[in-house]
Amino acid sequence: MPNYIRADAAGATFFFTLTLQDRGARYLVDHVTELRACLRTVKERHPFDIEAMVVLPEHIHALWRLPVDDGDYSTRWMLLKQSFTRRLTELGVLAPEAEKPKGRRGERSVWQRRFWEHQVTDEADFARHVDYIHFNPVKHGWVLRARDWPYSSLHRFVREGKLPADWGISAAIEGEFGE
C-alpha cells in the first residue's frame, strides 16, 4: 500500500473528520469539558482558527484555518488526540482493556489512527462544509433541530448573525464529507 501524502498548504482552510475507535462510545460528549481544555492547550502551542466545529458522541467534524506560515494540521490533531486520551486515562475513564489496541508506535488511544481531511477550495466549498458540520447532529438523529445540539459552533454563527436561529430544521446537506 503506498504512503498517503497529506496536503500541507500553509494558511489554508481544511475540513476534518476524526472518529473514536469504538463507534458506540460517548467519550467526546461525556467529557466535552476535557476535550475543550485539550483543544485550548493545543491552540496555545500551535495557533489556528476554528471556523466551525461539531462534537458528537463518537466523532468530530471541524473546519480549521491554519496560520499563513504553517500548514501542519497533523501535529495539532496528534497532540489533541494524545492529550484527550491521556486525560481520560488520568480520570480513570479508560480501563487497561479499553485502551487497546495500541497504535503502531505503542501508544494507547481511543481514536482511530487516521483522520479524513479536505482542503477547502473556495467560498461555496467553505459554506457547504459549514452547513454539513452544523447539520450533522440532525443527520445522525441526535436532535430534530440543529440548534438543539449543544456542542456545535452553530450557536456562535447564530449569535454573530451569520445564520438564523431556526436554521437546519429539515433540509439535508449534499456532498462528500468523509464519514
Order of alpha helices (4+ residues) and beta strands (2+ residues): beta-alpha-alpha-beta-beta-alpha-beta-alpha-alpha
